[in-house]
Amino acid sequence: MDSASVAHGTGYCPSLPNPNKQQNALARPPHVRRGVLRFAVTLAILTYLDRVCISQTAPFLQEELVLTAGQMGLAFSAFAWAYALFEIPGGWLGDRIGPRKVLMRVVIMWSVFTAATGYVWNLASLVIARFCFGMGEAGCFPNLTKAFMIWLPHHERTRAQAILWLSARWGGAFTPLLVIWVMSWFSWRNTFALFGSIGVIWAFVFYRSFRDQNPPHIVAAPPTGPLHVPWRKLLSSRTVWLLWVQYFCLTYGWFFYVTWLPTYLKETRGLELDQYAFMLWLGNVLRELLTLETW
């Protein structure tokens, strides 16, 4: 069939995209888009697994390294400052080279320094390890959002973000239970090494599976060219300021939970980590499920 007949609408060219097929692809997400969401969910859980780990090990770490509460607070703050300082640069780097390369690098980086936390020997090494750990984790969520922009159509991104943050919060909630159970088998130092190795495995699988460029028939291509950030409009928006205040208040209490809560319960309330009723129940359940006699 010649090009003239196609140009005048009298023929059909099979190389042109079929609008009906594109519409069906958007209406029913393909397997690859669900795979992107699975990668995001597992990584969100992993970020809080590695982040909350130190809160459960802090009493043991503080005792072995002979650290004061103020010095331990400095280690906690090192992560928070690094995370705050490098989150925007991490997102910028994802715009420049793509989320695939950035996520692979930052996940390996924070996993290495998660494991390195288990090998610290004084305050300085602990602060450096936690600062570098925060640098790595800062690039996670901006680049997961970038991956959603590439692979998900507009009407799916809000739901994907909700699932992502739900997974992150539940990961933070259940990590203390998991850490306590792992520490019943390993030392606090080896616990960090174990959790760090999980991230390296994730980065390897993700880098082999994920691509920054999506086939054009799956979703519309994301906007090309540099993105203009309307900083003046953002900073003058009352809604944006209210969101910042809301998130600050939320994080204020949450940060205590992921840092000082176990130490507070031990030193102020006299509760050891394995003395919580729910912890005892969970430990018995896991022991029954994983002992050789049950297989």
Buried (B, 14 or more C-beta within 10 A) or exposed (E): EEEEEBEEEEEEEEEEEEEEEBEEBBEEBBEBBEEBBEBBBBBBBBBBBBBBBBBBBBBBBBEBBEBEEEBBEBBBBBBBBBBEBBBEEBBBBBBEEBBBBBBBBBBBBBBBBBBBBBEBEEBEBBBBBBBBBBBBBBBBBBBBBBBBBBBBBEEBBEEBBEBBEEBBBBBBEBBBBBBBBBBEEEEBBBBBBBBBBBBBEBBEEBBEEBEBEBEEEBBEEBEEEEEEEEEEEEEEEEEEEEEEEEEEEEEEEEBEBBBBBBBEBBEEEEBEBEEBEEBEEBBEEBEEEEEEEEE
